[in-house]
């Protein structure tokens, strides 16, 4: 199956539905949060990720979730940025320069899938079981193959 005409939003929604049906994970309504093994995993999908937003989100990884009639602020353990384009060189540099970022943050560039190509790029050094399952889901459902995002194209542009 190819990702013809599917959006990143639809992809994440299908993955959340898959998790509800096949995993013993809590999938939060109205947000892209999944709790697995007492850890919160957040999917962030944006058309363009600027460096300031990226840095702010990983410096203060929190999210509001609805609990009954009120909201609760929760700390996020893992964040995956799912993008329709390759992240900028500044974001990739920040990703590598700050020591704990690669342990908590994953970057997925799905631009190739949106162009009906099966190879996508990623930076995922986390130990997130949810993100690993997301990669398996994309491979199984859409025939996606992942390669690491190359830093070489961003060195001395």
C-alpha positions as CSV (number, residue, x, y, z in Angstrom):
1,X,0.0,0.0,0.0
2,X,1.4,3.5,-0.9
3,X,0.7,6.8,0.8
4,X,-1.1,8.2,-2.1
5,X,-3.1,11.2,-1.0
6,X,-2.6,10.6,2.7
7,X,-1.5,13.3,5.1
8,X,0.7,13.1,8.1
9,X,-2.4,13.7,10.2
10,X,-4.1,10.7,8.7
11,X,-1.0,8.6,9.2
12,X,-0.8,9.4,12.9
13,X,-4.5,8.9,13.4
14,X,-4.3,5.5,11.8
15,X,-1.4,4.6,14.0
16,X,-3.3,5.7,17.1
17,X,-6.2,3.5,16.1
18,X,-3.8,0.6,15.5
19,X,-2.4,1.1,19.0
20,X,-5.9,1.1,20.5
21,X,-6.7,-2.1,18.8
22,X,-3.4,-4.0,19.2
23,X,-1.5,-2.6,22.2
24,X,-2.3,-2.2,25.8
25,X,-1.4,1.5,25.6
26,X,-3.4,4.6,26.6
27,X,-4.1,6.8,23.6
28,X,-5.3,10.2,24.6
29,X,-8.3,11.8,22.9
30,X,-7.8,15.1,21.0
31,X,-4.0,15.0,21.3
32,X,-1.3,13.0,19.7
33,X,-0.1,11.4,23.1
34,X,0.3,7.8,23.9
35,X,1.2,6.3,27.3
36,X,3.2,3.1,27.2
37,X,5.1,1.6,30.1
38,X,4.4,4.6,32.2
39,X,6.1,7.0,29.7
40,X,4.4,9.6,27.6
41,X,5.2,9.7,23.9
42,X,4.1,12.8,21.9
43,X,3.8,13.1,18.1
44,X,4.2,16.6,16.8
45,X,3.4,17.2,13.1
46,X,3.9,20.6,11.6
47,X,4.4,21.9,8.0
48,X,7.5,23.9,8.9
49,X,9.5,23.4,12.1
50,X,11.5,26.5,13.0
51,X,14.4,26.3,15.3
52,X,12.9,28.5,18.1
53,X,9.8,26.2,18.3
54,X,11.9,23.1,18.3
55,X,14.2,24.3,21.1
56,X,11.3,25.6,23.2
57,X,9.4,22.3,22.9
58,X,12.3,20.2,23.9
59,X,13.4,22.5,26.7
60,X,9.9,22.4,28.3
61,X,8.3,19.1,27.2
62,X,4.9,19.5,28.6
63,X,1.3,19.0,27.4
64,X,-2.2,19.6,28.7
65,X,-4.5,16.6,28.8
66,X,-8.2,16.6,29.7
67,X,-9.1,14.8,32.9
68,X,-12.8,14.9,33.5
69,X,-13.9,18.5,33.3
70,X,-10.4,20.0,33.9
71,X,-7.0,19.8,32.3
72,X,-3.7,18.5,33.7
73,X,-0.2,19.5,32.7
74,X,1.9,16.4,32.0
75,X,5.6,16.0,31.4
76,X,6.4,14.4,28.1
77,X,9.1,11.7,28.1
78,X,9.6,11.3,24.3
79,X,8.8,13.6,21.4
80,X,8.7,12.7,17.7
81,X,8.6,15.5,15.2
82,X,6.9,14.1,12.1
83,X,7.6,16.5,9.2
84,X,6.7,16.8,5.5
85,X,10.2,18.1,4.8
86,X,13.8,17.6,5.9
87,X,14.5,19.6,9.1
88,X,16.9,22.5,8.8
89,X,20.6,22.3,9.4
90,X,20.2,24.4,12.6
91,X,17.7,22.0,14.0
92,X,20.0,19.0,13.2
93,X,23.0,20.8,14.7
94,X,21.0,21.5,17.9
95,X,19.8,17.9,17.9
96,X,23.4,16.7,18.0
97,X,24.9,19.4,20.2
98,X,22.7,19.0,23.3
99,X,23.6,15.7,24.8
100,X,20.2,14.5,26.1
101,X,18.2,15.5,23.0
102,X,18.8,12.4,20.9
103,X,17.7,10.2,23.9
104,X,14.3,12.0,24.1
105,X,13.6,13.3,20.6
106,X,13.0,11.7,17.2
107,X,12.8,13.4,13.9
108,X,11.0,11.9,10.9
109,X,11.0,13.4,7.4
110,X,8.1,11.8,5.6
111,X,8.4,14.1,2.5
112,X,9.4,11.1,0.3
113,X,6.2,9.2,1.3
114,X,4.1,12.2,0.5
115,X,5.7,12.2,-3.0
116,X,4.8,8.4,-3.3
117,X,8.4,7.2,-2.6
118,X,9.0,4.5,-0.1
119,X,12.3,5.6,1.5
120,X,12.0,8.2,4.3
121,X,14.6,9.6,6.6
122,X,14.8,9.7,10.4
123,X,16.9,10.5,13.4
124,X,15.7,8.2,16.2
125,X,18.1,7.3,18.9
126,X,15.4,7.1,21.6
127,X,14.5,3.9,23.4
128,X,10.8,4.7,22.8
129,X,8.8,1.6,22.2
130,X,6.0,3.7,20.7
131,X,8.3,5.3,18.1
132,X,9.8,1.9,17.2
133,X,6.2,0.6,16.7
134,X,5.4,3.7,14.6
135,X,8.3,2.8,12.3
136,X,7.1,-0.8,12.1
137,X,3.6,0.4,11.4
138,X,4.7,2.6,8.5
139,X,6.7,-0.3,7.1
140,X,3.9,-2.8,7.3
141,X,1.1,-0.6,6.1
142,X,2.8,1.6,3.6
143,X,6.0,-0.2,2.6
144,X,8.2,2.5,4.1
145,X,11.9,2.0,4.5
146,X,13.9,4.3,6.8
147,X,17.4,5.7,6.3
148,X,19.2,8.0,8.7
149,X,19.0,11.7,8.0
150,X,22.4,12.7,6.6
151,X,24.3,15.5,8.3
152,X,26.8,15.7,5.4
153,X,24.6,17.9,3.3
154,X,24.4,20.4,6.2
155,X,28.2,20.7,6.8
156,X,29.7,23.8,5.2
157,X,26.8,24.4,2.8
